[in-house]
């Protein structure tokens, strides 16, 4: 059955209360995974971000760029090494990480947003002393120049939002314990930024449907999780592997004032709009 004018009107009417609810509120979107490398998915994400901005929702984009960093490392003859899911970052790798994240990817995203009718301002965590970090030391593991955020100055983000821009932030930070930049996990950076600016929502785009009761069965999606449910889900092994740090980021954000966090499948076109502006919802909501 064709999708007609009545159907389009129904979609808009369904979105109206959500637009009213989030008008002038701030949403932090962590953008990464397959949605950054598939052209069609990339365009869908950018369109979602621009639409939210144009209806009065303040959007902050925090991005990673693992695949493009891998490509550049391969071109320079360097191999990628991961320790507990984090990229081991020596000085040469850090130079490439900063060049790719704060340079090519960041400015490409700004250009895409502009071409889609939005206004974006590309920022690096170093700009204005926004993100400051020290070397990550965890259970005796050496991650190289991977940092943990120790302070955030949100003034550059607020200034961009007040002037009508969508801040697009790369996850690189200024070192406070050494004369260096640090590579920051983008999920962590998005969570910390959401806390610092008092965001209404934190949205993490991933390459999975959300939190699954059975990791091999997409139909076992858990649509909603309360903070009190999380210890039991960890104990039962439902939350495991790479999902643990994502859940941890969401939990920290909510415990520090962010009202809701969402883990969404960035492989689904327009997953952000479906989650935020429809009754259906998608992915896993944590509150």
N, C-alpha and C positions, 0 to 999 in steps of 0.2 A: 504493500500500500504506500503510495507516494507521500512524502513529508510536505504537507501543504501550509498555507498561510495560518490556518487555525493552530496547527502544531507549533509553528514558530512563535505565535503570540503566547501560547501556553508556556513555552520555555521561558520567555521574557517575564511573564507574570510570576512563574515559579521562582525566578531569580530575584525578583524585587525585594522581598523581605530580607534576603541575605545581603543584598547591596545596602539596604538601609541599616542593617545590623553592623556591617563592617565599614560603613562610610567613615572616612577620616581616621580609621584604625590602621595600625601597622602590621604587616605580615612579612616575615622573613622566609625567603625561599632558598633552600640549599639546592643548587643546580649542579648535577653531575651524572655520571653513569652513561648508559646508552643514549639517553635523550640529548647528550651533548655531541654525539658523533653521527647519529642518523639524521640526515637533512630534514626529512619530513617531521620527525619528532621534535627536532630543534625549533622548527618554524611554529609548531603547535605550542610549545612552551613559551616562546617569545610572544605569540599572539595572546596567550592567556595572561601573561604579565602585563602587556600593554592594555588589554581590556580592563583588567582590575584597576590599573592606574587611572584610566580615563573615566571610570565610574566613581572615582574618589577614594579608592582604597590605596593606602600608602604601601608600596612594595619595595623591599630591600632584597637584592639578589646577592647571595654569597656563592662563589663557584670554586670548584676544584678543576682538575684537568689531567687526571692520570693517564688516559690514553695518548694525549698529545705529548705529554712529558716522556712517555715510553718511546714514542716515535722519534723525538728529538735525541734522546739518549742513544737509540739505535743508530741514528745517522752519525753520531759522534763516536761510535764504537764502544759506548759504555753499556754495561748490563745493569738491569734493575734488580736490586736485592730488597726483600721485604722481611721485616722482623715483627712478628705478632701482628701482621696486617698493615704495618706502617712502613713506608718507603725509607730504607736506610739512605741518609742524605749526607754525602761528603761535600767538601767545598766546591768541587767541580759540578757535582749534581745540583747543589744549591743554586749555583749561577744559572743553570739551565732551568730549574724550577721557577726561579724569579723571572727569567726572561719570558718563559712560556706563559705563566700565570698572569703576571702583572703587565705583560706586553701583548702578545698575539691574542690569547683567548679573551682577555679582558676587553680589548678594543674591538675584537670581532663581535662580541656580545653587545657592546654599546652601539655598533653600527647596525646590527640586526634590529635592535629595539628602535633605533631612529627610522629605519626603513619601514618598520611596521606602524609608524605613526606615533611612537612614544618619545620621551625625552629622557636620556640616560646620562649618567656621569660615572665614568670609570675611576675606581679608587683601588689602591693597594693598601693592605693593612698598615704599611709603613707611613702612608700619607697622613700628615698632621699628628703623628704619634698615636694613631688610632688603636693599633694592636701592639702590645708589648709582651714579650715572652722571655722565658728562660729555658735552658736546655732541659728536655724531657728526660728524667731519670726515673725508671720504673722497674722494680724487681730485678735490678742489676743488669738490665738490658741496655745496650748502647745503640741508639737510633741515629747517631751522628747529629746533624744540624736540624733535628726535629724539635720543635719547641712546645711548651705548654703556656697558654696565655696567663699572664699574671695581672694585667690591667688593660682596660679599654677606655679610651676617650671617645665618647659618641658624638662629639660636637661636629666633626665633618659629615657624619651621616645625617644628623638633624638639619644641618645647613643645606645639604642637598635636597632633602625632603621638603623643607620650607620653601625652597625656590622651585619646586615642582619637578625635580628630577627623580628618576629611579636610580638609587645608588647601586652600582655593580662592583662588588668587592672581591678581590682575589685574596686567598688565604695565606698571605706572607706577613710575618711580623718582625718588628724591630727587637733585636736582642738587648736585654738589660744587664746580662751577666758576661757578655762578650761583645766584641766589635764585629757583629755579624747579623745577617738576617736569618730567620728561622722559617722552616716549612711547617705549616700548621694543618692538621686534619680539617677538611672543610666542614664536616658535620659538627665538629667541636667549635670551630669558629662561628658557624651559624647559630649554634645554641648560645654561646657567650654573647654574641652581638644582640640576639633577641632579648636576652636578659638586660643588657646594658641600655637598650633603647625603650624598654617597656613594651615590647611587641604583644599584640593580641594573640598571634599564632606563629608557630614554627612549623614549616613544611619541609620535610626531607624527601627529595626525589631519589628513588633507588631503582634497582633492576629486579625487584621482586614485588609481588602483589601487595605486600605488607607483612604483618606478623601472621604466620601460618601455624596452625596447630600441628599439621604434618607438613614438614618442609618439602615433601615431594608431591603434595596435592594442593594445587591452587584453590580448589573449592573449599579448603579448610581455613580460609581467611578468617581471622578474628577482627571484626569491624571496630570494636571498641574495647579499650582496656582502662581500668582504673588503677591509680598508683598502688593501691592496696593489693591488687591482683598480681603485681609483677614478681615479688619474691617467690610465690608458688609456681609461677610460669618458668622462672629460672630453675628452681629446684626440680621441676618435672622435665626439664630439657627442652621445653617449647621455645624459650628464648635461649639461643646458643650461638656459638660461632660469631660471624660478622654482625649478627643482629644485636648482640650484647652492647657494643659501643654506641650503636644508633639509639637503642632504648635508653641507655645511660644519658645520652645527650638530651633526649626528650624529658626524662625524669628531672634532670637538673634544671632545665628551663622552667618546667611547671612549678617546681619547688621554690623557684625564685621569681615568680610573678607572671610568667607567660600562661595564659589561660588554657590553651590547648596546643597539642603537637600532633602532627600527622606524618605517617610514613606512607608515601604514595608510590605507585608503580609508574615511573617515568616513561615506560615503554607503551603506555596506553595514551593515545593522543588526547589532549585537553584534560588530563587527569586533575589538574589544579582547579579548573572551572567546575568540573563535575563534583569535586569534593566541596568547594566553597560556595557554589551558587546553585546547587540543586538539592532536592530532597533525597536523592538516591545515595549520594556519598560514594566514596571509593577508598580503598586502602584501610589502614588502621588508625583510629583516633585514640589519643592518650590524654586523659584529663584526671 
